[in-house]
Amino acid sequence: MTRPYVRYHMTVSIDQKVTGHFLDHAAVYTEEYYRMHRKYRHDGVQGFICGRATMQSSFAGTAKPDTAKYEGRVCDRADRKAGDFAFYAVCFDTYGSLAWESNTIFDEDPGYDNCHIIEVLSGQVSDAYLLYLQERNISYILAGEDRIDIPLALEKLNALFGIEDILLEGGGIIGGAFEAAGMIDELSFVVSPLIEGDAGRPVFAGLHRETVSFWKTVEMRALEEGYVYRAVRQ
């Protein structure tokens, strides 16, 4: 299988949480996270992956897609590539629930600005939602029947879009799913000197297994407070 190199890039607390109240006090670490994201993009990384909830809160908004005019219509359920683009925003959206106004994310941060949206969907998505995406010239792939098949999705991202290097940027549920599938090649954590406790979601949420994965540290860089930690899978 040929797939992109996946870098899991996150801001985390000392106790390895990625959500919670600690983020309200982590502005300096968040800025380092964004700075690193911009550098990754400058250095040739071709996009970023988020789960539905993260993409919704950061870019798509909470509105529901208006698919009423497409209901009852049938469409070709083949994968769809809207064109060639320099940078991609890849959303793992199992059932097709995000509302997009265009096929591009526009953001004040140049690391995210002007990136083309790719929806990754399961076979449970409706034809109405696919037609909704087609009308907006949004790319999409179907990978898996009841839930998204992560290895297949990555293989298609490489084969259809030529993506060879991509960031995985949360949240913890998708991070846990990628690690369970063995699909993370590099960890890239900005670690804040804060402890969240039980309220936050772990960086690898829902990861249950008996085996151990081994990693080699390639960078530990101190910030004014906290540090950057990078490791690659052995």
Secondary structure, 3 states (H helix, E strand, C coil): CCCCEEEEEEEECCCCECCCHHHHHCHHHHHHHHHHHHHHHHCCCCEEEEEHHHHHHHHHCCCCCCCHHHCCCCCCCCCECCCCCCCEEEEECCCCCCCCCCCEECCCCCCCCCEEEEEEECCCCCHHHHHHHHHCCCEEEECCCCCCCHHHHHHHHHHHHCCCEEEECCCHHHHHHHHHCCCCCEEEEEECCCCCCCCCCECCCCCCCCCCCCEEEEEEEECCCCEEEEEEEC
